[in-house]
Amino acid sequence: MPPASLALPPEAITCTDHPWLGQLRTLSSRWSPRCPSFPFGKAFLPTLTLMSLSLVSNAYLDEQSAKIQSKPVPWEGYQRAGLVTTDELTLLKKVDRQPKAKIDSILLSDGQSYALLYLRLLSKLQRIDTMQCILVYIADALLDHDERIPLFTRAFETDPELPYGALLRALDVQDDIVQLKTAQILAVFLSSETTPIVPSILHPFLNTLSSFLTPSFPHKRDLAVQCLEALLPRCEVRKAVWGIPQIIQGLVDIIKHKPGPQMCYQIAFCLWLLTFEQEIAEEINKKYDIIPLLTDVAKEAVKEKVIRVIVATFRGLVTKAPAANLPAMLVAQLLPFVKNLSARKWGDEDIVEDVQFLRDELSARFESLTTYDEYSSELQSGHLSWTPVHESDMFWKENATKLNDNNFQQLKVLVELLKNSQDPLALGVASHDIGQYVKHYPQGKKILTDLGAKTRVMELMSHNDNDVRYHALISVQRLVSHPWTST
């Protein structure tokens, strides 16, 4: 379930598309990605609220903003150079380095003039330190005053280039503070839009966020995740993000490196939002292997909120695309984990409901599996391990030829794993399975050679893992010890 206080624009999500959204409760408070937990309820009505700037920030950015506020800006010099008009200088002097209470009073009576002033200055002034100052002015005007957001977003009524033309140009400036402050402001503005965001604005911003998601820039990475949290409730953003693999891979890479519980929660929340889309729910695990990853995160999680959002993600995946995701969940040993979760005491009834749902769905799927279904599920997941079917001679005697069905579809999957996996366990099991297939279906030797499996198994005989070398040797012996027979 999503946070109950998360209010979504009407075009973002519809209850009919997502059955579990009926469990949400509309609250007057705003969802905070930094809140320690979130409640769930029983009713949902998508409504538009404004994203608070304080929810898209970090300590580094706050510290740098405070330093910028203390520096003087030579506005008179800009006026003498003809870059600032006399009227603009008059407005600037009223707020420049003034106490917040005084500035708030001025903005209360003349907020629209200052919104246009700041955006116009951002458009025409190019000095880095001055751009930093203007962006801090904008952010300070928005801080704790979400009602001022429309003063900026409606600036296009006066100048069609504003606000986004000025902000997108600032986003391209090669300065970390300018980029971070601009991203912060853009996330707030875009998340408040009442109509779908046009691609010419959305895509450049998302491309910049994708560049932030690298280990080299922790401050940028942190802010990028928050920006995505703010924007992904919108349908057009989810679809656009799905078209930028670097963003999804960036989120997955962060969580693979076991960040703290807050970052785990925020990334899991982003993934949960992404799975609202049917196509994404069907494909995300195939492309990014998130089910075993999130299962491991949930197993190690200390914070309840991390488990809660991951369980909600799994429920969404099962609801939207059961055929695509249930097999991978079984292979990831999610069933015993959710059985364990169901025995715990939870303070929120909705997590109990989610866990029960997953337990019932996974149990029903597990009970209907034949041994070959189990093997096929494991094969499709890409996570081979020494489950009993691999070492059962009876299993291979009865099922080896089933790998030939549908133009050798399952055999091709096995060979692709053999070629592409970097996991020594999977390589050892795949090498073993190739040997078992040939043992019980000698005619398949030529097919394996044509698929490149023979060459690959011979390469694995020199692998640095002992088990991989052993099983590769056995398979090679079986591949060369029988007469060739064409199918």
PyMOL commands that set and color helices and strands:
alter all, ss='L'
color gray80, all
select helices_A, chain A and resi 19-23+53-55+59-69+75-80+86-95+100-124+128-142+146-157+164-171+176-191+199-212+218-231+235-242+245-256+261-274+278-288+290-300+304-320+322-331+334-342+349-367+371-381+388-391+393-420+424-440+444-450+453-460+466-480
alter helices_A, ss='H'
color red, helices_A
deselect
rebuild
show_as cartoon
